[in-house]
Amino acid sequence: MAKSKPKPKPAEKITFESLKKELDQLQNSYKSLRLLLQPKFSFITVITSDNSNEVMILKIKEILYVTTEENRLKIVTIDGKEFFNFDSLANMDKKFEGHPFFVRTHKSYFANLENVNRLKMSTYGRTLIYTLNKKNLEVPVSYTYIKKVKEYFDF
């Protein structure tokens, strides 16, 4: 026995009030989603030296990359300055949550993909290249993390 097709529902009468109600619901949903998608952190704090009481506040968007160096984090900014912090990459991962342009590229690197000038692909690996003051800074991309980098750059 063949199934009968469901009968289409009669069209509802569209009124200004019904459209306004739908629009209000969509706007409320949009506002809720925006709040959920906002990054938890927009800056990080960094102690400026080993024996200082001074703390620098760095905007996450101004960071080029973060790596580990001598049991500390080395943070390089878009103006070429380097800061050191006694923190872990695991904590940085939490701070970069919600920033789609900041990704882990290697077991000891996070990189800001918005400021990458070139991506070098070779048989030995992949490297993100930032150019600052005519000097190239290179950040390795391991095979484990290349998928996120490729997705960001859509290739």
C-alpha positions, -999 to 999 in steps of 0.1 A, spaced: 0 0 0 15 33 -10 18 60 16 -2 91 10 16 124 9 9 147 38 -14 176 30 2 210 31 -8 232 60 -28 262 50 -8 294 48 -9 315 80 -20 351 76 11 372 80 6 403 100 28 431 111 25 419 147 35 383 138 65 396 119 75 419 147 72 390 172 94 367 150 120 395 146 121 401 183 127 364 189 155 363 163 172 394 178 171 379 213 186 346 200 213 366 182 221 385 214 224 353 234 246 337 208 269 367 207 273 366 244 281 329 243 306 333 215 325 362 230 360 353 241 364 350 279 397 370 278 406 399 257 440 405 274 466 387 294 488 400 322 525 396 322 551 403 348 577 426 331 608 411 347 618 384 372 621 408 402 595 434 394 562 443 409 551 458 376 526 440 354 520 446 317 486 442 302 488 428 266 458 427 243 455 392 228 451 406 193 485 422 196 503 390 203 521 373 174 530 341 191 537 324 224 563 297 230 581 281 259 616 291 267 637 282 297 607 270 318 588 303 310 565 315 284 579 339 258 553 362 244 562 381 212 539 411 202 532 427 169 557 455 176 585 430 182 587 432 220 593 401 240 577 394 274 583 365 297 557 350 320 557 321 345 526 304 332 518 273 312 507 267 277 476 249 291 466 281 308 472 300 276 449 276 258 421 286 282 428 323 277 429 320 239 395 302 239 370 320 218 398 337 197 395 317 164 427 334 150 448 320 179 457 283 175 481 258 187 506 251 160 531 229 178 535 213 212 553 244 224 537 272 203 505 292 199 503 315 170 481 345 159 471 336 124 457 371 116 492 385 114 509 357 93 527 370 62 536 336 46 533 299 52 563 279 41 556 243 32 586 219 27 594 183 30 608 191 65 577 207 78 556 238 77 564 272 91 544 304 97 564 334 89 558 369 104 577 399 90 587 426 116 610 454 107 624 435 76 631 405 99 614 372 95 601 354 126 593 317 121 568 296 140 567 258 134 535 240 125 536 203 134 517 177 115 493 173 145 481 209 143 483 217 105 445 210 101 434 241 120 459 262 102 447 250 68 411 255 78 418 291 89 435 299 56 410 278 36 434 256 17 
